Amino acid sequence: MQTHTNVKTLLMLLPLFVCTAIAQDNPDLPVVDLSSDESRHVIIAAGTLSVYQGHPTTVLLPDGKTMYCAWSTGHGGPAGALAVSRDGGLTWSRLDNILPPGFRKHRNCPSLYRMIDMQTGKVRLWVFSAYPKMPRIMSEDSGKTWMEPEPLGLDCVMTFSSVLRLSDGNYLGFYHRRKGDSLVVLQTRTENGGMTWSQPLVIADVKGKKPCEPFTFRSPNNRELCCLMRENTHKGRSLMMFSRDEGRTWSHPKDTPWGLTGDRHYGRYTNDGRLVIAFRDKAIGSETYNHFVAWVGTYDDIRNSRPGEYRIKLLTSYDGRGDCGYPGMERLPDGMIIATTYLKYWPGNRKHSVVSVRFDIKETDAMLARLLVKQGQANERESFFNSETLFKTEPGHRNARGVHMVVAPNGDALAFNLACRSLRRSSDQGKTWQPKESLPDAYGNVVLDEATGHLLLLNASKTEPHLYRSADNGKAWAKEAIVIKPNIMGHGTGEVPIDPRCMETGVTLKHGKHKGQLLIAARLQPPAGDNAQEYWMYNYNTALYSDDRGRTWQVSDGIMTGTGEAALAELSDGRIYYNSRSHMSVDNRRRIAWSHDGGQRFVDWQVSDDLLEIGEPFYFEYGTRPSYGCRAGLVRIPDGVVAATDVLLYSSPDWPGGWRYQMTVWASLNGARTWPVKRLVDQGRSAYSSLAAGKDGTIYLLYEAGKKRLYDEVKVASFNRAWLMGANHY
């Protein structure tokens, strides 16, 4: 489902839309550079001409702001240093004087962990070191006082480089030791919060390789463990292995993607479910080789050996040998990521310092967009933008409403109004539009069946459900009866008919076992199938899907009550992204859901952090605050138009909680995880909208508007990527 493509080629061809789904396996992952932005840097322990600060780890407490950092002095030298931050890593205070005196005799890479004793309920902070025999100190009062239990007695090169909590609440610790001239990775288990540990087991011993410094973490669904390992010959890539039985057995180690090649990985999940993994860059051919970097991607990217999204250069190492990495990684409640490392921070004779870098993944997404725009400006064709009024209120109608936009197989842009009862066509990228055509009995929504090239106008009437089919790009239409099957609640026919009219246009699925299926967003309004406000809390969104080219349609399971008009798009991995208005919520945020089965069931409901919506007019008579929302447009850039995949465009008035003004288009470069690009299309009145994109790269936005009164007219804007990505707002 991914295309192996060289990013340099992408930047020449389609530089503006390179994103997470680009799958190349070479040294060309885009790099976002934060290293020179000193406003992001916090120096926890400054090196001097004589003092080398090295090998830190961190731990964030559940309050989301208290952090501890432990490190050693000298390369692999004595422990003894500990600092605390009470403000999420902005300022630090040393705690060395409250630690057991013996801690200063511990050596090599002290590592911090927080563990819960499942037998007693006690919560402990641990600092383990490597020598002698894995010594440790411990606190049972969140770091106020510390004690020094007996060493674990384990032979190691370095102590635990990661500790993972198991599904039963206990923990596995991962570390490595020497085996002759090679290295092996081991794991051990504790069932009392770190007090005692089981006999270690070797879990990675690879002929011709030197696996070490394991970082183990869970898959998003908690069903699998992944272990990333440094490979100390540095002749190839790092290693990875997987377990589906809570670490009882492991797969044979294999190479990681190129972009994850480095020394001592550590990472965190972002709020949107991606992974940010930091390390010393050891990828052969990398422009950031030997510097402190982070890889951004998904768990599935790692699992399927895909390259990921991009990398971040976090800090520059001035020692020339790459003596950096060994990171602490924390994510604050607001999504801020704090990556802590040691490195020669300044040029000159000062030794290594312990330094952290602060960033939000949304910031780096936006920086990536700017980077790709800058790199590709010389190769992008000239931008264009055209806008005009297509429809005005017709005799016999109160307004000009009900917009749907689609691109026919021959490239014609078809703009529908009045729920597909009026049509205008452009054959020249929206420069001119042919006279209006009338389709008086359509009254529904439109979907292009990309398997047959047919256009379908779907009317889900409760008395006579039918569609109009066109096999000639919308020039002639033939009426057909259709069958609609209700969902498990009995909704979709009869007194509670399915209604796709006010939704964004439908799609043809292209991936997975549901390839070829037709899918369109829809809504249900029990108990009587109308828009009575007293029953809004029972309204819910759903979808219609057809496996027989539109003759039969099945109503999907419900999504979320209180929702209204919606839009959907299929991503390259087969997931369906569902974006919905909410009639009654006062947070002015879009409702999001996902389908993993071709649109039969939608799950993983959430509230969007990025896409806000209007609240006015204050229409809900039972509420006390504006909450009305608005239907939005949504389209995925077609395959073949851009070399990247999962580029989505979204359109809506941009006045959070306010009125229907300021029609705006947003772009997501990573399958709706973030929306870093937006551009204003129309400052004036605007409401419902519909988006379409042609295979020639032209984007069409059809939206309700009005100079003196909203809904008096429908306007269309046609533009290309160069115009959209020329936005100043990222």
C-alpha positions, 0 to 999 in steps of 0.5 A: 500500500506504500510506494517506494519513491526517492524524496528528492524526486518527490521534491522535484515533482510534487514538493508541497505534499510530501508527508508521513505516507511517503515510503522510501527506504534511503537517506532522503527522509526530510529533516526539520532542524530545531538545533539552532533555536536556543529558545527551545533549549534548557541547560540542566547541567553545563559542562566546563573546561574540566567537568563532563556531564553525561548520559542523562535519563528523565522521569515525569511524575503523574502530576504532569509537571514534576520531572527528575533527571539523573546523570553521570560525570565523565564518560561512563563515570560516577553517578551522584547527580540528580535534579528536579523540575517542578514546572515541566522541565523549564527550571531545575534544582539539584538534589545531590545533597539529599542522596545516599553517599554511596550513590557517588560510587555508582558508575555508568549511565544512571537510569530513572524509573517509576514503578508500582509494587503490585503487592503493597501498592507502594510507588517507588522511584529508582535510579539504577546504575551499571557498576558495581553489579547494578547498584541502585537508590530508591525513593518511596515518597516521590523523591523527598528522601532516598535510600540505597538497597543492595545492588541487584548483582547483575552483570551488565555493560549498562543498567536497564535502558528501558523498563516496561510495565506488563498487562498484569501490572508488573515490569520487565527490565531490559539491558545488555552485557558482553558475550565474548567479543559480542553483546547480548540483550537480556530481560528480567522481571520484577513482581514487587515494584523493583525490589527483586528481579528474576533470573535474566534471560537472553532475548537477542543474540545475533551472529555477526551483530552486536545488539545492545541498549534495548528500548521496549514499548507497546503498540497502540492497541497494547497487543504487541511489544516492540524492542529497538536495539542499537547495533554496535558494529555500526556497519548497517542499521539498528535492530528490532524485534517483536513479542505478542505474548508480553515478552515470553517469546520474541521474534528474530531481530531484523533491521529497522528502517534506515531512519531509525538507525542510531544509538540508544533509542527512547521515545514517546507517543504523541497525542495524535498517536504517532511516535517520536523516538530520539537517539544519536544518528548513526544512519549511513549517509545521513546529513545529521550523522552523529548529531542528536535527532528524533524520528517521527512516524507510526508504530505501523511504519516500524512494524512494516519496515516503512521509513516513517514521516520525517526526522528532527535535528534536535541538537548539534554535537560539536565533538565530531565523534557523535558522543551524544544521545542516551535520551530522556523523553517525556510528553507533557499533558499539553503535548509538549515533548521534552528530549534530554541528552548529553553532548558537547553543546558549545564549540571550543574547549568546554566539555559535555553538558546535559541539555533538553529540547522542547517542541510540539509535534504540530510545530514540527509538522508545520515546519516540515510543510514550510520546508517542502514549500521552500524546496519546491518553489522553483519546480512548482508551476505558477499558482492560480486561483479563480472564483465566481458565482455559479448559482443564485436563488431560483424562482420557487426556492427560498435560497441557493443551498445544497452543494456537492462537487465532483470531478467526472472521469473525463476531468470535467468539474461538475458543480451541483446545487439544490441537492443535485437538482441543478448542475453546471460543468467546467471543462477548463479547470474552472475558468469557464462554466457551461449553462445550468442544467436541471435534474428535478427528480435527483434530490440527493447526493453524488458519488463517482463509482471509480470502478465503472466510471459511472456517476450516481445521484442517490435519492434515499426517499423513504417512499421511492428510493432511487438513483440516477446513473450516468455513464457519459460523465454526467451528460445523460442520466438514467433512473434506477430503483434501489434497495436500502437495508436498515441497520441493526436498530431498524433505522434507514427505511420507513419512518426513520429514513436514511438521509445523505443529502446534506453530506459531503460527496461519497467515495469509492474505496481503493484499498484492502478487502473492501476495494471497489465498495461505494461509501457515502456519509449519511444521517438518521433522525429518529423518531420521525425522520425530521429535524425536530429540535427536541430530538436532536440528542437522538440524531446520529450520523452513519454511512451507506455502502454498496457492494453491487455498484449502487443497486443495494445500499446497507445502512452502517452502524451509528456513530455518535448521537447529536451529530449532523452533517459529515464528510469521509475519506479513505486513507491508504491503509484502508481506514475511513476518516469520518469528520462530523458537525455536532449540533449541540456541543458548545466546545466548537470542535469537530467530531471524528471517528474511524472505520477499520472495516470499510465503513460498516462500523465507526469507532475510536470517536474523538474531538478534533484538536485542530479543526474548530467550527462556528457556533452561530446562528444560535438556533438550538432553542433548548440550549444556552450557548451557541452550538450549531456548527456547519457542514464542511467539505473534505477530499483526499488528493487522488492517487497519482496526482501527488507522489505522497499519499493521505493528503487531505483538504478540509473546508469550513468557515473559520470563526470558532464559535462565531458566525458563518463567514471566512470560508477557509481551506486547511491541508493535512499532510499526514492523514488528518493527524495534524492540519498545519496549512490553512488559507482564506478563500473568501472573507465574506458570508459562507456556509456549507461547502464541498471539495473535489480534486482533479487528476490534473491537480486542480482543486475545486471548492463549491460553497454557499455564500451571499453578498447581502444575505447568506444563501442567496448564491453559491460560489466556486473557487478553483485553484492549485496546490501552489496557491494553497501552499502559498499561505502565510499561515502554518 
